[in-house]
């Protein structure tokens, strides 16, 4: 049977670029339900992808990477999420860190990190903080001078993927209240990463707590975090949308396969088998269409992000800002649509199946739980207002956002 058409490849070389990873994705997909039911963290599976080069996709060819552009990266992320959405989200922090390094001005730090990324070293994030921290306040996590370097102390939450990483990129407040970024080894003395994520979805992303107690940080691993890459919010949001699109593809494929296998049918149905029932086929078609539309929106957003990356390389602030605004607005528009499409599809999929589809061994509930969890990030409830405010009043979207008490 011909595979479902999900749209044209983002480039003529795309299939060749991702060919080494596709056998790994097949293995990851084959174990997804078992990992979900057993709550087994995909430590080995993430390492398969990293060893296969996924962490160095954006690194230039002449520096040991694949030289992928952003449309290629995000199409691959959809494929990863279709195999297991936990892995796509767990790589989010690393991909964002690599993106920032790639577009930064020439420096010893940039060259050092491009070499590390090409060698397969993985970076996880530690920026968000739980508790009573004010939304516009400084981080409670602090750096203080220590000899020729720094000392890091604090606690972070939502450290998605850091448990799998070699390095952790930590958002901190410096001794004079400045916003800094410190990069530390995950296995450094004083660093503890805890698998205490207890959300009902995306349960294997290791999105829990990281503690930093008197961690020594080299001076070369601390940089000013103010004014880093402007399209970061749009990039990170698009990782979520690509993950949702991958969930849509996986859902559509699994429901179609279950319908094809069903031998029982209802007496008030339209055919002796579900696979011949036009109403059931209509439901399957709706799921396929939702997944297709979600992927198409991600592809369009990725093209816009590529323009934002290219604008960054110009070092022209006005051009960068215009590209940031466009990327922010396009991902916001896509977020409101993709979230609705995939959440609705995750519910409607059960209409094509019998009550047996709710049995735990199939784990079909993971699609809704995972999609609902992803759709709760960077709340879409605010995005439509931001879009409308720009359309009516020309108000640009906020450049960054954080969460905390008022």
C-alpha positions as CSV (number, residue, x, y, z in Angstrom):
1,X,0.0,0.0,0.0
2,X,1.3,3.5,-0.8
3,X,2.2,5.5,2.2
4,X,0.0,8.5,3.2
5,X,1.1,11.7,1.5
6,X,2.0,14.3,4.2
7,X,3.2,16.9,1.7
8,X,6.3,17.6,-0.4
9,X,9.7,17.2,1.3
10,X,11.2,20.5,2.4
11,X,14.2,20.1,0.1
12,X,15.4,17.7,-2.7
13,X,18.0,16.3,-0.4
14,X,15.7,15.8,2.6
15,X,15.2,12.0,2.3
16,X,18.9,11.5,1.9
17,X,19.6,13.7,4.9
18,X,17.3,11.8,7.3
19,X,17.8,8.3,5.8
20,X,20.2,7.2,8.6
21,X,17.7,8.2,11.3
22,X,14.6,6.4,9.8
23,X,15.6,2.9,10.9
24,X,16.1,4.3,14.4
25,X,12.7,6.0,14.3
26,X,11.1,2.7,13.3
27,X,12.7,1.0,16.4
28,X,11.6,3.9,18.6
29,X,8.0,3.7,17.3
30,X,7.9,-0.1,17.9
31,X,8.7,0.4,21.6
32,X,6.6,3.5,22.2
33,X,3.6,1.8,23.8
34,X,5.7,-0.5,26.0
35,X,7.7,2.5,27.3
36,X,4.5,4.4,28.0
37,X,2.9,1.6,29.9
38,X,6.0,0.8,31.9
39,X,7.0,4.5,32.3
40,X,10.5,3.6,31.1
41,X,12.6,6.7,30.3
42,X,13.9,6.6,26.7
43,X,17.6,7.0,27.7
44,X,18.9,4.6,25.1
45,X,16.5,5.8,22.4
46,X,17.6,9.5,22.7
47,X,21.2,8.3,22.6
48,X,20.4,6.4,19.3
49,X,19.2,9.7,17.8
50,X,22.1,11.7,19.1
51,X,24.6,9.2,17.8
52,X,22.7,9.3,14.5
53,X,23.4,13.0,14.3
54,X,20.2,14.7,15.2
55,X,21.9,17.0,17.7
56,X,24.3,18.3,15.0
57,X,21.8,18.7,12.2
58,X,22.2,22.5,12.1
59,X,26.0,22.5,12.5
60,X,27.6,23.4,9.2
61,X,28.9,20.6,7.0
62,X,32.5,21.9,7.2
63,X,32.4,21.7,11.0
64,X,31.1,18.1,11.2
65,X,27.3,18.6,11.1
66,X,24.6,18.1,8.4
67,X,24.1,21.8,7.5
68,X,20.3,21.4,7.7
69,X,18.0,24.4,7.3
70,X,15.1,25.0,9.6
71,X,12.4,23.5,7.3
72,X,14.4,20.3,7.2
73,X,14.9,20.3,10.9
74,X,11.2,20.8,11.7
75,X,10.0,18.2,9.2
76,X,12.3,15.7,10.9
77,X,11.0,16.7,14.3
78,X,7.5,15.8,13.1
79,X,8.8,12.4,12.1
80,X,10.4,12.0,15.6
81,X,7.2,13.0,17.3
82,X,5.2,10.5,15.2
83,X,7.5,7.8,16.5
84,X,7.4,9.0,20.1
85,X,6.4,12.6,21.0
86,X,8.4,12.4,24.3
87,X,11.6,12.3,22.4
88,X,10.8,15.4,20.2
89,X,10.0,17.5,23.3
90,X,13.0,16.1,25.2
91,X,15.3,17.4,22.5
92,X,13.7,20.9,22.5
93,X,16.2,22.5,24.8
94,X,19.2,21.1,22.9
95,X,17.9,22.3,19.5
96,X,17.3,25.8,20.8
97,X,20.7,26.0,22.4
98,X,22.3,24.8,19.1
99,X,20.3,27.4,17.2
100,X,21.6,30.2,19.4
101,X,25.2,29.0,19.0
102,X,24.8,28.7,15.3
103,X,23.6,32.2,14.7
104,X,25.9,33.9,17.2
105,X,28.9,36.0,16.1
106,X,32.3,34.4,15.5
107,X,34.0,33.7,18.9
108,X,36.0,31.1,20.7
109,X,32.8,30.1,22.5
110,X,30.9,29.5,19.2
111,X,33.7,27.4,17.8
112,X,34.0,25.4,21.0
113,X,30.3,24.6,21.1
114,X,30.0,23.8,17.4
115,X,32.8,21.2,18.0
116,X,30.9,19.8,21.0
117,X,27.6,19.6,19.1
118,X,29.3,17.9,16.1
119,X,30.8,15.4,18.5
120,X,27.3,14.4,19.8
121,X,27.3,16.3,23.1
122,X,23.7,17.0,24.3
123,X,22.5,20.1,26.1
124,X,19.4,20.4,28.3
125,X,17.6,23.5,29.6
126,X,17.2,24.8,33.1
127,X,15.5,28.2,32.9
128,X,12.0,28.0,34.5
129,X,11.5,28.2,38.2
130,X,8.5,27.0,40.3
131,X,7.1,28.7,43.4
132,X,6.5,32.3,44.3
133,X,9.0,33.9,41.9
134,X,7.6,37.0,40.3
135,X,7.0,36.8,36.6
136,X,9.1,39.9,35.9
137,X,11.6,39.4,38.7
138,X,15.2,38.1,38.6
139,X,15.9,34.4,38.9
140,X,16.2,33.0,42.3
141,X,19.1,30.9,40.9
142,X,22.2,32.9,41.4
143,X,25.9,33.2,40.3
144,X,28.5,34.6,42.7
145,X,32.2,35.2,42.0
146,X,34.4,32.3,43.1
147,X,38.1,32.6,42.5
148,X,38.7,33.0,38.8
149,X,35.2,31.6,38.0
150,X,31.7,31.5,39.4
151,X,29.6,29.5,41.9
152,X,26.1,28.5,40.9
153,X,23.2,27.8,43.4
154,X,19.5,27.4,42.9
155,X,16.7,25.1,41.8
156,X,14.9,24.9,38.4
157,X,11.8,23.1,37.2
158,X,10.5,22.1,33.7
159,X,14.1,21.1,32.9
160,X,12.8,19.1,29.9
161,X,15.4,16.6,28.7
162,X,18.2,17.6,31.0
163,X,18.2,14.2,32.6
164,X,19.4,12.8,29.3
165,X,21.9,15.6,28.6
166,X,25.7,16.0,28.9
167,X,25.4,19.7,29.7
168,X,22.7,22.0,31.2
169,X,22.2,25.6,30.1
170,X,21.0,27.5,33.2
171,X,19.3,30.9,33.3
172,X,20.7,32.8,36.3
173,X,20.9,36.2,38.0
174,X,24.4,37.6,38.4
175,X,25.8,39.4,41.4
176,X,24.7,42.8,40.1
177,X,21.2,41.6,39.1
178,X,22.1,41.0,35.5
179,X,20.6,38.2,33.4
180,X,23.2,35.5,32.6
181,X,23.4,32.1,31.2
182,X,25.7,29.5,32.7
183,X,26.5,26.1,31.1
184,X,27.5,23.3,33.4
185,X,28.2,19.6,33.0
186,X,25.2,17.5,34.2
187,X,27.6,15.2,36.1
188,X,29.4,18.1,37.7
189,X,29.7,18.0,41.6
190,X,26.6,19.7,43.1
191,X,24.3,19.1,40.1
192,X,21.3,16.8,40.7
193,X,18.6,16.2,38.1
194,X,15.4,14.5,39.4
195,X,12.8,12.6,37.4
196,X,9.9,14.1,39.3
197,X,7.7,15.2,36.4
198,X,4.2,14.0,37.4
199,X,2.1,15.5,34.6
200,X,-0.5,13.2,33.0
201,X,1.1,13.7,29.5
202,X,4.5,13.7,28.0
203,X,5.5,11.5,30.9
204,X,8.9,10.4,29.6
205,X,10.3,13.8,28.9
206,X,12.1,14.1,32.3
207,X,10.6,17.6,32.7
208,X,11.3,17.7,36.4
209,X,13.7,19.4,38.8
210,X,17.4,20.3,38.7
211,X,19.2,21.3,41.8
212,X,22.5,23.3,41.8
213,X,24.5,23.4,45.0
214,X,27.8,25.3,45.1
215,X,28.5,24.2,41.5
216,X,31.8,25.6,40.1
217,X,31.4,27.3,36.7
218,X,34.3,28.3,34.5
219,X,34.3,31.9,33.4
220,X,34.2,30.9,29.8
221,X,30.9,29.1,30.4
222,X,29.0,32.2,31.5
223,X,27.6,34.7,29.0
224,X,25.2,37.7,29.0
225,X,21.7,36.3,28.4
226,X,20.2,39.7,27.5
227,X,19.5,40.2,23.8
228,X,20.1,36.6,22.8
229,X,18.5,35.3,19.6
230,X,15.2,37.2,19.1
231,X,13.2,34.5,17.4
232,X,13.7,32.0,20.3
233,X,10.1,32.1,21.5
234,X,8.8,31.4,18.0
235,X,11.4,28.6,17.6
236,X,10.5,26.9,20.9
237,X,6.8,27.2,20.2
238,X,7.3,25.6,16.8
239,X,8.9,22.6,18.4
240,X,5.7,22.1,20.3
241,X,3.6,22.5,17.1
242,X,5.9,20.0,15.3
243,X,5.4,17.6,18.1
244,X,1.6,18.1,17.9
245,X,1.7,17.5,14.2
246,X,3.7,14.3,14.8
247,X,1.1,13.2,17.4
248,X,-1.5,13.7,14.7
249,X,0.3,11.5,12.2
250,X,0.8,8.8,14.7
251,X,-2.8,8.9,15.9
252,X,-4.1,8.8,12.3
253,X,-1.9,5.9,11.4
254,X,-2.7,3.8,14.5
255,X,-6.5,4.4,14.2
256,X,-6.4,3.4,10.5
257,X,-4.5,0.2,11.4
258,X,-7.0,-0.6,14.2
259,X,-9.9,-0.1,11.8
260,X,-8.3,-2.3,9.2
261,X,-7.9,-5.1,11.8
262,X,-11.4,-5.0,13.3
263,X,-13.5,-8.0,12.5
264,X,-16.5,-7.1,14.7
265,X,-19.1,-4.5,13.7
266,X,-22.3,-3.1,15.1
267,X,-25.6,-4.4,13.9
268,X,-26.7,-0.8,13.2
269,X,-23.6,-0.1,11.2
270,X,-23.3,0.3,7.5
271,X,-21.2,-2.7,6.5
272,X,-20.1,-6.1,7.9
273,X,-16.7,-4.8,8.7
274,X,-15.5,-1.4,10.0
275,X,-13.0,-1.2,7.1
276,X,-16.0,-1.0,4.7
277,X,-18.2,1.3,6.7
278,X,-18.3,4.8,5.0
279,X,-19.0,6.6,8.3
280,X,-16.0,5.0,10.0
281,X,-13.8,5.7,6.9
282,X,-15.0,9.3,7.1
283,X,-13.7,9.6,10.7
284,X,-10.3,8.1,9.6
285,X,-10.2,10.6,6.7
286,X,-10.8,13.5,9.2
287,X,-7.9,12.4,11.3
288,X,-5.6,12.2,8.2
289,X,-6.7,15.7,7.1
290,X,-6.0,17.2,10.6
291,X,-2.5,15.7,10.7
292,X,-1.9,16.9,7.1
293,X,-3.0,20.5,7.9
294,X,-1.0,20.6,11.1
295,X,2.1,19.5,9.2
296,X,1.5,22.1,6.5
297,X,1.3,24.9,9.0
298,X,4.5,23.7,10.7
299,X,6.2,23.7,7.3
300,X,5.1,27.3,6.6
301,X,6.2,28.5,10.0
302,X,9.6,26.8,9.5
303,X,10.1,28.8,6.3
304,X,9.4,32.0,8.2
305,X,11.8,31.0,11.0
306,X,14.5,30.4,8.3
307,X,14.0,34.0,7.3
308,X,14.4,35.1,10.9
309,X,17.7,33.1,11.2
310,X,19.0,34.7,8.0
311,X,18.0,38.2,9.3
312,X,20.0,37.5,12.5
313,X,23.1,36.9,10.4
314,X,22.8,40.4,9.0
315,X,23.3,42.0,12.4
316,X,20.8,44.6,11.3
317,X,18.5,45.3,14.4
318,X,15.6,46.6,12.4
319,X,15.6,43.6,10.0
320,X,16.0,41.2,12.9
321,X,13.0,42.8,14.8
322,X,10.8,42.7,11.7
323,X,11.6,39.0,11.2
324,X,11.0,38.3,14.9
325,X,7.6,39.9,14.8
326,X,6.6,38.0,11.7
327,X,7.8,34.7,13.1
328,X,6.0,35.3,16.4
329,X,2.7,36.2,14.7
330,X,2.8,33.2,12.4
331,X,3.6,30.7,15.1
332,X,0.8,32.2,17.3
333,X,-1.7,31.9,14.4
334,X,-0.6,28.3,13.8
335,X,-0.8,27.5,17.5
336,X,-4.4,28.4,17.8
337,X,-5.3,26.2,14.8
338,X,-2.9,23.2,15.3
339,X,-3.9,22.8,19.0
340,X,-7.6,22.6,18.1
341,X,-7.0,20.3,15.2
342,X,-5.0,17.7,17.1
343,X,-6.9,17.8,20.3
344,X,-10.2,17.3,18.4
345,X,-8.6,14.5,16.4
346,X,-7.5,12.7,19.6
347,X,-11.1,12.6,20.8
348,X,-12.7,11.8,17.4
349,X,-10.3,8.9,16.8
350,X,-12.3,6.8,19.3
351,X,-15.4,7.2,17.2
352,X,-13.9,5.0,14.5
353,X,-13.3,2.2,17.1
354,X,-15.2,0.2,19.6
355,X,-15.1,0.3,23.4
356,X,-12.1,-2.1,23.3
357,X,-10.0,0.9,22.0
358,X,-10.1,2.3,25.6
359,X,-8.2,-0.8,26.9
360,X,-4.9,0.2,28.4
361,X,-2.6,-2.1,26.4
362,X,-3.4,-0.1,23.3
363,X,-2.4,3.2,25.1
364,X,-4.5,5.2,22.6
365,X,-5.2,7.7,25.4
366,X,-1.6,8.8,25.3
367,X,-2.3,10.9,22.2
368,X,-4.9,13.1,23.9
369,X,-2.9,13.3,27.1
370,X,0.3,14.3,25.3
371,X,-1.4,16.7,23.0
372,X,-3.3,18.4,25.9
373,X,-0.1,18.7,27.8
374,X,1.8,20.3,24.9
375,X,-1.2,22.6,24.1
376,X,-1.0,23.9,27.7
377,X,2.4,25.4,27.2
378,X,2.7,29.1,26.4
379,X,-1.1,29.3,26.7
380,X,-2.9,29.7,23.4
381,X,-5.7,31.6,25.2
382,X,-3.4,34.7,25.0
383,X,-2.2,34.2,21.5
384,X,-5.5,35.1,19.7
385,X,-5.5,38.4,21.7
386,X,-1.9,39.1,20.6
387,X,-2.7,38.4,17.0
388,X,-5.8,40.6,17.1
389,X,-4.0,43.4,18.9
390,X,-1.4,43.5,16.1
391,X,-4.1,43.3,13.3
392,X,-6.2,46.1,14.8
393,X,-3.6,48.3,16.6
394,X,-0.2,47.3,15.2
395,X,1.0,46.3,18.6
396,X,4.0,43.9,18.2
397,X,4.0,40.7,20.2
398,X,6.0,40.7,23.5
399,X,9.6,39.8,22.8
400,X,9.9,37.3,25.7
401,X,7.7,35.9,28.3
402,X,8.1,34.3,31.7
403,X,5.7,32.8,34.3
404,X,5.4,33.7,38.0
405,X,3.3,35.6,40.5
406,X,2.0,39.0,39.7
